[in-house]
Amino acid sequence: MTKTSMTLEWKLPQLKTPLPGPEAQRIVKLDARYISPSYTRSYPLVAKRGRGAIVEDLDGNRFLDFAAGIAVVATGHCHPEVVEAVQKQAAELIHMSGTDFYYENMVTLAEKLEALAPGKGEKRVFYGNSGAEAIEAAMKLARYATGRKNFIAFHGCFHGRTYGALSLTASKTRQRDRFGPLVPGVFHAPFSYPYRCPLGAPPEKCGEACLNYLENVILKTVTSPEEVAAIVVEPIQGEGGYVVPPPAFLQGLERLCRQHGMLLVADEVQSGMGRTGKWWASEHAGITPDILCLAKGIASGLPLGVCIARADLMNWPPGAHASTFGGNPVAVAAALATIRLLEGGLMENARRLGDYIFGKLADWPRRHRLVGEVRGRGLMIGLELVKDKQTRERAPKERDAVVEAAFQRGLLILGCGLNTIRLAPPLIIDQEQADCALGLLEDALTEVEKR
Ligand SMILES: Cc1ncc(COP(=O)(O)O)c(C=O)c1O
C-alpha cells in the first residue's frame, strides 16, 4: 500500500456491516460471560486496530475516534514514533522496578515534567500506573507533608475508583453505592458550574457564590482550614460533564490555600498534556498547584500515572510510598515520545482545531432543540443536552441516544456527566476529520431531535 492510499484509508470512517457486525456480536456475547459487568459500555465497539484518529473493529468497520480511549491516545492510535519508542525499549529492558533500582528514563521524564509543570522551583515526581494511583499518591503526600488529615473535593468531581480516590469522587452515586465506609476526612463543596449553578446564582456570580460557600460555610462549620491538608480540584471537570469553572473560582481556591496553609492539588488526569491547547488547564486560570496529578494522555495509551510536587513537599523517607510497576521503562519511553510530539506541534494543533470546532458549534444551541450549552477548551469539548432551554431540564436518555446514533454512523464519542456529550479526539486530527465528525454528530442529533 502506498503512503498516500494508507493515509486516505485511515482518515475517515467506513462502515462495511450493520453494527454490531457478526464478529463483534460474538465477542460481546463472550464478554458478557467472562468479564466483570461493572464496566460501562455505551455501544458495542470491539476494537481491533487503530491508526491516527481511526479505529477498526473486528468486522473491518472503521470509525472516526472522538473519544481517544477516554482522552488517552493524545498522539492518535499507534503513532509511528510512539510505537518505535515502545518497541525499542521493549527489546532492551521491560522491567526492573523503579522502586528498588534506577532507570535513566525515569529521571529524564521527571526533569522534563519539572520544566513543564506550572510554577518555578524544584519539583519531584512519583510514578504510578493510573490516574487513581496519582491521586492516591497526592492524598498520602498531602497528609504526610502537612500533618493534617482532611480534604476538600467538589460535587461532580471524578478522581478514580480506589478507596482514597473514590472518597474524593462525587460524580455518580453508582460509583460509591455499597462500597462504604470510605476514607474519612473528605468534605465536598459545590463546584462552580455556571450553566446550572448548584447554589442557584446567575452564571456570572456562580464562581463567587461557590467560593463564598466554601469559605464561609464549609470551612466555618464542618472543618476548620487548619485541619485541611489539601483542596483537590479538576481545573475542568471531566467525567462530571466537561464543566469549565470561571478562572476566578480556581484563583479563589488558590488564595484560600495560600491563606490557610492548605495544599492545592490539581487533578489534570483528563485535562492535562496539551488537550486544552496549553499543557495544563490550570494555566488558563494562571494558578500554580502544589501537587499536579497526571495520567491518561501522558503516554499515548501505555499505563502511567504521575504525581508531581514541590520538592520541599515530596520529602518522605524511603519506604513511605512506592509501586512495583510505576515508571515502567516502556511506559516512560512512550511518555517521552508523546511529549516530543506534543511539543512538535500537536498541542498547537489542539488549540487550533479546538478554536475551529468551537467556531462551528457556536450556533448549535440556537439551531438545535436539544443543545443547551457548548463549553470546554481546546479539544476538551462538551455539549450539554437539555429537554427544555428555559428550565434546563436534563436530557440523559436523548444524550445516550445521540451517542448510539453517532456510533451507527461511524463516529465514536462518549457521554460525561448525566447529560453531556464529550468530544475528546486525539490531538492529531485535521480540519477534514473535524468537519466529518461534526457532520455525523449533527446527523445523529437531528435524528434524535425528530424522534
Ligand atoms: C480527572 C480524573 N482523575 C482521575 C481519573 C482516574 O484515572 P484512572 O481511571 O486511570 O484510574 C480519571 C479517569 O477518568 C479522571 O478523569
The ligand as an ORCA input file, in Angstrom:
! r2SCAN-3c Opt
* xyz 0 1
  C      -9.843     13.705     36.284
  C      -9.600     12.244     36.505
  N      -8.901     11.847     37.573
  C      -8.642     10.547     37.810
  C      -9.131      9.565     36.970
  C      -8.852      8.136     37.255
  O      -7.951      7.617     36.315
  P      -7.774      6.055     36.131
  O      -9.010      5.508     35.519
  O      -6.566      5.951     35.230
  O      -7.511      5.488     37.480
  C      -9.876      9.929     35.853
  C     -10.433      8.916     34.959
  O     -11.320      9.130     34.185
  C     -10.129     11.302     35.612
  O     -10.839     11.717     34.560
*
